[in-house]
Amino acid sequence: MKWIIALAFLLIIASLASAMVFLIRDRGRTRNVARALGYRVGFSIALFLLILFAYWMGWIQSTGVPVRAAG
């Protein structure tokens, strides 16, 4: 599961980098920047849904942060 999440993060970063390259090269005149940013949003939503589904199925567990009582 860790590898899938790491791969999804790499796809998100690669999509963001490609949008930057298109913005520099095309100066935003083509639709490539919008398409690359759209892919980034899609990958981010897919990753979020995958994490929710994996938690629901029990493939990943929440470690939680212990909270101490005040006083």
N, C-alpha and C positions, 0 to 999 in steps of 0.2 A: 504494500500500500504506500510505503514511503517513496518508492521509485515512481509510482504513478503521480503522486502529488509533486515530486521534484520535476518530473517531465512536464507537468502542466504549468508549473512556474516558469520553466525554461521557454515554453511556447508563448506564455504571456510576455516575457521579457523580449523574446525574439520579435514578436509582433510589434511591440512598442518601438524597438530599434529600427525595424523596417519602416515604420511610419515616420521616424525621424529622418531616415535616409531619403525617403520620398519627398518629405517636406523641404529638405535642403536641395535635392536635385531638381525637383519639379516646381519648387516654390509654391506648392499648394494649388497649382493650376489644374491638376488632374484629380481623378477620384481615388487615386491610390492611397492617399493619406487617410481618407475617410474609411476606405475598405479595410486597411490595416488596423485602424483603431476599432472598427466594428468587430474584427476578429478578436482583438484583445478583450473587448467587453464580453464576447461570446465565450471565450476560453475562461474568463473569470467567473462568469455565471455557471458554466459547466463544472468548474472546480468546486464552487460553493455547493452545488447540488450533489456532486459526488461525495463531498465530505459529510453532508447531511445524511445521504443514503447509507454511507459506510457506518456512520454512528448508529443509525436506526437498525442496521443489520447486525451490529455488534462486532464489526471488523476492526473498529478502533474504539478506544475507551477514553473517556475524559479523565485526566489526572486530577483536575481541580486544584484550587489553591486553598490551603487550610486558612480559615479565618479565626483569629483569636477573639475572645470576648473582651470588650472594653472594661478596663478597671482592674 
